[in-house]
Amino acid sequence: MGLRFIFMLTRNDRTVDDAAKHLETALSLGVRHIGFKDIGLPVGDLKALNATIQASGATSYLEVVSLDRDSEVVSAKAAVDIGINILLGGTRVDDVLPVLKGTGIEYYPFPGRIVGHPSVLEGSVEEIAASARDLASRDGVHGLDLLAYRSPLPDIPGLIAAVCKAAGKPVIVAGSIADKDRIALVRQAGATGFTIGTAALDGEYPANGIELETQLAAIVRDVANLNGHLSPFGKKGLDTAFASFTETWSPRIAGQVNDMQIKLAKFEGDFTWHFHEREDELFLVHRGRLLMRFRDREEVVEEGEFIVVPHGVEHCPVALTETCEVVLLEPATTINTGTAEDARKVEDLATV
């Protein structure tokens, strides 16, 4: 599982008034983890946000911002009432766990000493790591919400790494993450995810514009890049690819899908009778006409048509036109001549 980006509908630890509008933007971009605070909007509005998030197949988060025991318990009860998926934050674990028991809500409290509003993380690396170890040992605690960049410590990546090691459970990093370099540091330190709220809403993330859609698109792109989720492949044109070679009965590799290769081949005249012991093949005619001979029948395959030849079935392809251009889909282990010995056997395939 890659690094998780959680978009918080918050500014300065408060859910923003226009959260519903921003939520629509986030969902349209495919953001799948979205959260809010328990202050800033009435509970009814938070319920509506949560319902929209979950109805879209996304995961909802509520982050507690409470400075005393009673308000934190109230926040936990609100989380249950709202029906969120994951509760972030808070420090009074022994008071919150009984509230969440049996609800199915995952719980990620804050390790360390949390003071003030907006919240600040105090303590040494050792103290915060010890707190993380203690919290993560509790049944009902699924991970930790680390206010790493709200700490005055000089080595924040070192802090994140120490907490991840001590906890042995997922760690989400919150607070003041506003560029891809910091996201990369969070990932390298071993965190599971991170939150961004104010930076995106205020247009502070490096992007081509300050509009929220542009900001979120840039964050999603950078996270996808870090997670290895960007495709290095562009489209290919069959006409151009076939025009790049003239040899017949010598397949070219045009792409690969898992263990299956997409090959392009030009057929001319008759091939040899053969079969493949383990590999099925698909022949799609791009240009020309193909005759597929079997021991019991013959099939003419026209342009835009395809035929599947199962493994073990003896067959012999024949080009009915001067040249027949064929797209092949078959396992990478497939040898063009199968079990037959033929001078046109090709084992080291070129690419197009």
FENMOQUI-V151880 format. One record per backbone hydrogen bond with DSSP energy under -0.5 kcal/mol. CO is the residue of the C=O (numbers start at 1). NH is the residue of the N-H. E is the energy in kcal/mol with one decimal. If there is no record, write none. Layout:
BEGIN
co->CO nh->NH e->E
co->CO nh->NH e->E
END
This chain:
BEGIN
co->3 nh->5 e->-0.5
co->4 nh->6 e->-0.6
co->4 nh->194 e->-2.3
co->5 nh->7 e->-0.6
co->6 nh->8 e->-0.6
co->6 nh->196 e->-2.0
co->7 nh->9 e->-0.5
co->7 nh->35 e->-2.7
co->8 nh->10 e->-1.8
co->9 nh->16 e->-1.9
co->11 nh->14 e->-0.7
co->14 nh->11 e->-2.7
co->16 nh->19 e->-1.3
co->18 nh->22 e->-1.8
co->19 nh->23 e->-2.6
co->20 nh->24 e->-1.7
co->21 nh->25 e->-1.6
co->22 nh->26 e->-2.4
co->23 nh->27 e->-2.7
co->24 nh->28 e->-1.8
co->25 nh->29 e->-0.9
co->26 nh->29 e->-0.8
co->26 nh->31 e->-2.2
co->27 nh->30 e->-1.4
co->32 nh->59 e->-2.9
co->33 nh->7 e->-2.5
co->34 nh->61 e->-1.6
co->35 nh->9 e->-3.1
co->36 nh->63 e->-2.4
co->39 nh->15 e->-2.8
co->42 nh->45 e->-0.5
co->42 nh->46 e->-1.9
co->43 nh->47 e->-2.5
co->44 nh->48 e->-1.6
co->45 nh->49 e->-2.2
co->46 nh->50 e->-2.6
co->47 nh->51 e->-2.6
co->48 nh->52 e->-2.0
co->49 nh->53 e->-2.4
co->50 nh->54 e->-2.6
co->51 nh->55 e->-2.2
co->52 nh->56 e->-1.1
co->53 nh->56 e->-0.5
co->53 nh->58 e->-2.1
co->54 nh->57 e->-1.5
co->59 nh->34 e->-2.4
co->60 nh->85 e->-0.8
co->60 nh->86 e->-1.9
co->61 nh->36 e->-1.7
co->62 nh->64 e->-0.6
co->62 nh->88 e->-3.4
co->63 nh->38 e->-1.1
co->64 nh->90 e->-0.5
co->68 nh->72 e->-1.8
co->69 nh->73 e->-2.2
co->70 nh->74 e->-2.2
co->71 nh->75 e->-2.1
co->72 nh->76 e->-2.3
co->73 nh->77 e->-2.4
co->74 nh->78 e->-2.2
co->75 nh->79 e->-2.2
co->76 nh->80 e->-1.8
co->77 nh->81 e->-2.4
co->78 nh->82 e->-3.0
co->79 nh->83 e->-2.1
co->79 nh->84 e->-1.4
co->85 nh->106 e->-2.4
co->86 nh->62 e->-2.1
co->86 nh->88 e->-0.6
co->87 nh->108 e->-3.1
co->88 nh->64 e->-3.1
co->90 nh->110 e->-2.9
co->91 nh->93 e->-1.5
co->92 nh->95 e->-0.9
co->92 nh->96 e->-1.7
co->93 nh->97 e->-2.7
co->96 nh->99 e->-0.7
co->96 nh->100 e->-1.8
co->97 nh->101 e->-1.5
co->100 nh->103 e->-2.4
co->106 nh->87 e->-3.4
co->107 nh->142 e->-2.0
co->107 nh->143 e->-1.4
co->108 nh->89 e->-2.6
co->109 nh->145 e->-2.7
co->112 nh->114 e->-0.6
co->113 nh->115 e->-0.5
co->113 nh->122 e->-3.1
co->115 nh->120 e->-2.3
co->120 nh->115 e->-2.3
co->120 nh->122 e->-0.5
co->121 nh->152 e->-0.6
co->122 nh->113 e->-1.6
co->124 nh->128 e->-2.6
co->125 nh->129 e->-2.7
co->126 nh->130 e->-2.2
co->127 nh->131 e->-2.2
co->128 nh->132 e->-2.4
co->129 nh->133 e->-2.4
co->130 nh->134 e->-2.2
co->131 nh->135 e->-2.6
co->132 nh->136 e->-2.6
co->133 nh->137 e->-0.9
co->135 nh->138 e->-1.7
co->138 nh->141 e->-1.6
co->140 nh->142 e->-0.7
co->142 nh->170 e->-0.6
co->143 nh->109 e->-0.6
co->144 nh->146 e->-0.7
co->144 nh->172 e->-3.1
co->145 nh->147 e->-0.6
co->146 nh->148 e->-1.8
co->146 nh->174 e->-3.0
co->147 nh->150 e->-1.6
co->148 nh->151 e->-1.4
co->150 nh->121 e->-1.6
co->154 nh->156 e->-0.7
co->155 nh->159 e->-1.7
co->156 nh->160 e->-2.7
co->157 nh->161 e->-2.5
co->158 nh->162 e->-2.2
co->159 nh->163 e->-2.3
co->160 nh->164 e->-2.7
co->161 nh->165 e->-2.3
co->162 nh->166 e->-2.3
co->163 nh->167 e->-2.7
co->164 nh->168 e->-2.1
co->170 nh->144 e->-2.3
co->171 nh->192 e->-2.6
co->171 nh->193 e->-1.4
co->172 nh->146 e->-3.1
co->173 nh->195 e->-2.0
co->174 nh->149 e->-0.8
co->176 nh->178 e->-0.6
co->178 nh->206 e->-0.6
co->179 nh->183 e->-1.7
co->180 nh->184 e->-2.4
co->181 nh->185 e->-1.9
co->182 nh->186 e->-2.1
co->183 nh->187 e->-2.2
co->184 nh->188 e->-2.8
co->185 nh->189 e->-1.9
co->186 nh->191 e->-1.9
co->187 nh->190 e->-1.5
co->192 nh->4 e->-2.5
co->193 nh->173 e->-2.6
co->194 nh->6 e->-2.8
co->196 nh->8 e->-2.5
co->197 nh->200 e->-0.5
co->197 nh->201 e->-2.4
co->198 nh->202 e->-2.6
co->199 nh->204 e->-3.2
co->199 nh->205 e->-0.8
co->200 nh->203 e->-1.1
co->211 nh->215 e->-2.6
co->212 nh->216 e->-3.1
co->213 nh->217 e->-2.1
co->214 nh->218 e->-1.9
co->215 nh->219 e->-2.0
co->216 nh->220 e->-2.9
co->217 nh->221 e->-2.2
co->218 nh->222 e->-2.4
co->219 nh->223 e->-2.6
co->220 nh->224 e->-2.5
co->221 nh->225 e->-2.2
co->222 nh->226 e->-2.2
co->223 nh->227 e->-2.3
co->224 nh->229 e->-3.6
co->225 nh->228 e->-1.1
co->237 nh->241 e->-2.4
co->238 nh->242 e->-2.9
co->239 nh->243 e->-1.8
co->240 nh->244 e->-0.6
co->241 nh->244 e->-1.0
co->242 nh->245 e->-1.2
co->252 nh->254 e->-0.6
co->252 nh->264 e->-2.6
co->253 nh->352 e->-2.3
co->255 nh->262 e->-3.1
co->256 nh->258 e->-0.5
co->257 nh->260 e->-2.6
co->259 nh->332 e->-2.3
co->260 nh->257 e->-3.5
co->261 nh->263 e->-0.6
co->261 nh->330 e->-2.0
co->262 nh->254 e->-3.4
co->262 nh->255 e->-1.3
co->263 nh->328 e->-3.5
co->264 nh->252 e->-2.9
co->265 nh->267 e->-0.5
co->265 nh->326 e->-3.1
co->266 nh->249 e->-3.1
co->267 nh->324 e->-2.3
co->269 nh->319 e->-2.7
co->274 nh->315 e->-2.6
co->275 nh->339 e->-2.0
co->276 nh->312 e->-2.6
co->280 nh->331 e->-0.6
co->281 nh->309 e->-3.0
co->282 nh->284 e->-0.5
co->282 nh->329 e->-1.8
co->283 nh->285 e->-0.5
co->283 nh->307 e->-2.1
co->284 nh->286 e->-0.6
co->284 nh->327 e->-3.3
co->285 nh->304 e->-2.9
co->287 nh->325 e->-2.8
co->289 nh->320 e->-2.4
co->289 nh->321 e->-0.9
co->290 nh->292 e->-0.5
co->290 nh->301 e->-3.9
co->291 nh->293 e->-0.7
co->291 nh->318 e->-2.3
co->292 nh->299 e->-2.3
co->293 nh->316 e->-1.7
co->297 nh->294 e->-3.0
co->299 nh->292 e->-3.3
co->299 nh->301 e->-0.6
co->300 nh->302 e->-0.6
co->301 nh->290 e->-2.5
co->302 nh->305 e->-2.3
co->305 nh->285 e->-2.5
co->307 nh->283 e->-2.8
co->308 nh->310 e->-0.6
co->309 nh->281 e->-2.3
co->310 nh->313 e->-1.5
co->312 nh->314 e->-0.6
co->314 nh->295 e->-0.6
co->315 nh->274 e->-2.1
co->316 nh->293 e->-2.2
co->317 nh->271 e->-2.0
co->318 nh->291 e->-3.3
co->318 nh->320 e->-0.6
co->324 nh->267 e->-3.1
co->324 nh->326 e->-0.5
co->325 nh->286 e->-2.7
co->325 nh->287 e->-1.4
co->326 nh->265 e->-2.5
co->326 nh->328 e->-0.5
co->327 nh->284 e->-2.8
co->328 nh->263 e->-3.1
co->329 nh->282 e->-1.5
co->330 nh->261 e->-3.6
co->331 nh->334 e->-2.0
co->335 nh->338 e->-1.9
co->337 nh->340 e->-2.1
co->340 nh->342 e->-0.6
co->342 nh->345 e->-1.7
co->346 nh->336 e->-0.7
co->347 nh->349 e->-0.9
co->350 nh->253 e->-2.9
END
